[in-house]
Amino acid sequence: MFSLLFLIIMSFSRGDMYIVRYPVPDSIRGSVYMPLDTIFVEDSSTLLSVNMGYIKQNSPFKSDSVVVNYLKKLYSDILKNPEQVIVQHFIRISIIGEVKEPILTYVDVKSPISSIIPLAGGPTERANLKKLKIYSKGKYTKLNYYDATKNAITFEDVGLSSGDVIEVPRKLYINFSNISAAISAIVLLWSFYQTNFK
């Protein structure tokens, strides 16, 4: 019972966001999907719509697809072609470490992991992109950014959810001036020892 409740709570983290889009005619580009509404997940049974306010359910939403179908149905009474409604799921994640602009941002769960580093201003020169650290649901995993980019791995594939953190670690950096200072200190201590204690 507890594990089922935990899964329901974890499948909808406070901070998840959905954007409802609908095609409108555009003289230059044909149909363009414009945002109609933005909906935030308050808890497992409460949504907050920018247009409609709080939407409460008696029972919790059990999965992402249930929320998507619910939102499509909600808009079916208003729109002429509800089957054309697109609902995008976004999660709120942080990227920290060796990036130029650490951020807390929303990302589409279906977008590739490769999109996160540019959002954070790009990597610093000391970034180790081969060993990204992902902190998700109390667990820690590593991910090679280059492999993820090559294989078009998405946030959904990795299983990220709102509140998760991606850390770009620092490369092992050998500073030769520090090494030479350490060697000089050792030589100085050795000569002090030789002069005073022998």
N, C-alpha and C positions, 0 to 999 in steps of 0.2 A: 504493500500500500504506500509506504513512504517513498520507495523508488519511483513509483508512478507519479506521485505528487511532485517529486523533485524534477522529473522529466518535463511535466507540464509547465512548472515554473521556469525551468531553464530554457524551454523552447521559445518563450517570449520574455525577453529581458526588458526591464524598464529601459526605455531609450530607443527601442526599435522604432523604425519609421516606415510608413508606406506612402507612396505618392500615386494618386489616381490620375491617369492621363486618358485623353480622348482626342481622336483626330478632328481637326478643323481644316477647312480648305484654305490654301495659300496660293495666291496667283503665281508666285515664282517657283515654289518648291512642291506644289501639289498638296497632299495632306500632310499636316504637321501635328504630332502628338503634343498637345498642350496640357500642362498640369491643371487639374480641376480642384484637387483637394490634397492636403497633407495631413496624414493621420499618425499620431504618436501612440505607442503602447504605454499605458500607465501601469497596468498590471495584467495578470492572465485573463481577466474578464472585463477590463475597461480600456476603451480607446478614447483618444482625444482628437477630434476632428477640428481643423482650423475653421471650416465652414459651418459645422453642425454642433460643435461643442462636445460634451461627454457622451459616449455611446457605451452603455452598460449592458452586460449579458448576465443572466442568472447562472449559467454554467461557463466554465473557462473555455477559451479558444484552445483546441487541442493541437493544432499544427498551423504552420504557415499557410498551407493550402486552404484551410478552413477560413482564415482571416481574408485571404484573397477572394474566395468565393462569396463570403459575406459582404465585402465591399463592392464587388461587382453587382450582387443582388440589390444592395442598397441604392446603387445608381441606376438600376434598370428601370425604375419607375420614372426617372427624370429624363433619361436619354432616349433618342429614337432607335439607336443601334447599340444596345448594351453589350453585345458580343464583341464590339470593337474596343471596349474599355481595357486598358492595360494597367495593372497594379504592380508597381515595383517595390521590392522589399529592401530597406536599407538598415544597416547596423551601425552603431556608434562605437568606433574603436580609437585607440590612441597609438601614435607612433612616436617613439622616443629613442634616445641614444645618439648614434653618429649620423644625424641628419641635420640639414641646415636650419630647418624650422620645425621643431617637434610640435605635433598638433593632436587635437581631439577632433575627429571629423566623422561624417556619415559616408558610408560606402555602400554601393549596390552589392548585394550578396553574390550576384552573378558576374560582377566585373572581376578582371584578373588581379591577382596579388601584385603584379608588376606595376599597377597604377598607384600604389600607395607611396612609393619612394618619391616620385615626382610631386605628389601632393604635399609632401613634407619638405619641399625645396631642393630635393636631391640629396645624395649621400655626401658626407665630408670625405676628405682625402684619406682619412684613417678608418673608414667604415669597412667592416668585414661582412660583405653581402652573402658570403657562402654559409654563414651560420646565424641567420635571423633567429631570434628567440621569440617564441609565441607563448604568451601566458593566457590560457583559456580555461575557464571553469575549474580553477584551482590546480591545473596541470601545466607543465612546462614542456614544450617541444622545440626542436630546431628545424629550420627550413632553409634550403639553399635557394636564394633569390634567383640565381641564374637558371637553375633547373625549373623553378616555378614559372619563370618567364617563357622559357623554351617550350614547356608543356602546357602553357595557357591555364595554369591552375587558378581556380577562383577562390574567393573568400569562403564560399559555400563548400567547396571541395575540402578545404582545410577544417571546416566545422567551426569557424569563428562566429561569435555572437556579441551582442552589445556589452560593453564593459571590458572586452578583451584588449590586450596590449601587445603590440609588436615592438620589440627592441632591436635596434641595429647595433651590434656590439662593435668594439674597437679592435682593430688588428693588433697582433702582438707587435709592439713598436720598440725597436732597439735604438736607443739614443747613444751614439758613440761618445758624445761629450760626457755623459753620465758614466759610461764604462771607463773612460780614461781617468775621470776623477776618482772612481773607485780603485783603480789600479794604483794611482798616485798615492792614495791614502794607505793602501796596503803596503806599498814600498816604504813610505814614510814610517809607518808603525814598525815594520820589520827592521829598518835601520835604527830606529829608536831602541828597539829591543836588543839589537846587536851591540849597540854602544853602551847601554846602561846595565844590562843584565848578563853580560858575558865577561 
